[in-house]
Amino acid sequence: MYICETKEHLREVMSSFKAKGSVGLVPTMGYLHDGHMTLVRTAANENDAVVASIFVNPTQFGSQDDLEKYPRDMERDLMMLRDAGVAAVFTPTPEVMYHPDRQTIVETTDLANKLMGALRPGHFRGVATVVTKLFNLFQPDRAYFGEKDYQQLAVIRTMVRDLDIPVIIRGVPTVREADGLAMSSRNARLTEHARAAAPILWQSFQRAKELLVTGANAATLRQAIWDMIAQEPLARVESVDIQDAATLAPVDGPITSDIVILLAVTFDPVLLIDQCVFKVAKETS
């Protein structure tokens, strides 16, 4: 496995891979778990070579403290990727990734500033900019992202469409722990008690499923989920959003098409996000 610390080395390695067949990219911020490895396995099934990046991107963090506390274990990450058959990994520093006098950003102006974007101003601008840079450097045929970050996936798909970037975006279903908690590198920062409380997010999705069967409207559904999570003393609900699964437009009133429920909940000081798509049966004539 090639470990590329510079853009020049990465481009040299990628030129060799691209000449031999298709390439699938798995961008990560490291501290890998089975959710990431599911992305790697999916990419391996669809491409001749799998490549990855490990880069904790400073431009998508809202505070220096959050950036500094983000978990890291480069040695373990590289071992996991090597064992999974990844062909090359890009491990730049911020100084390598960003020009000191940089002036250019990439932003999906609507998607980046609502929902989680409103809670974390500038976050999706940072995501879109760094992912664009990675696509330019790797020039992959396909790129793989987890559906847990549902809005991020929508941002990246919109960016690729609008900028005519020649890459196929693959969304991979959320991988969960046995108790339903979505796998995330941030879970490592949860205290023992917060970790025990965090499955309330998954439990609220199960409650939503029950309510949808009864014909509950969006307002009733949102309030029931909010109230259920808020009963957990260690949870602080930041947002519960019910959106159209295809467009991410807000859903009000009766639910007549597929929806996605997006949660943002803080288990002090760790912000966890989760999502679940609910299919709505269509009437047939």
Secondary structure, 3 states (H helix, E strand, C coil): CEEECCHHHHHHHHHHHHCCCCEEEEEECCCCCHHHHHHHHHHHHHCCEEEEEECCCHHHCCCHHHHHHCCCCHHHHHHHHHHCCCCEEECCCHHHHCCCCCCCCCCCCCHHHCCHHHHCCCHHHHHHHHHHHHHHHHCCCEEEEECCCHHHHHHHHHHHHHHCCCCEEEEECCCECCCCCECCHHHHHCCHHHHHHCCHHHHHHHHHHHHHHCCCCHHHHHHHHHHHHHCCCCCEEEEEEEEECCCCCECCCCCCCCEEEEEEEEECCEEEEEEEEECCCCCCC
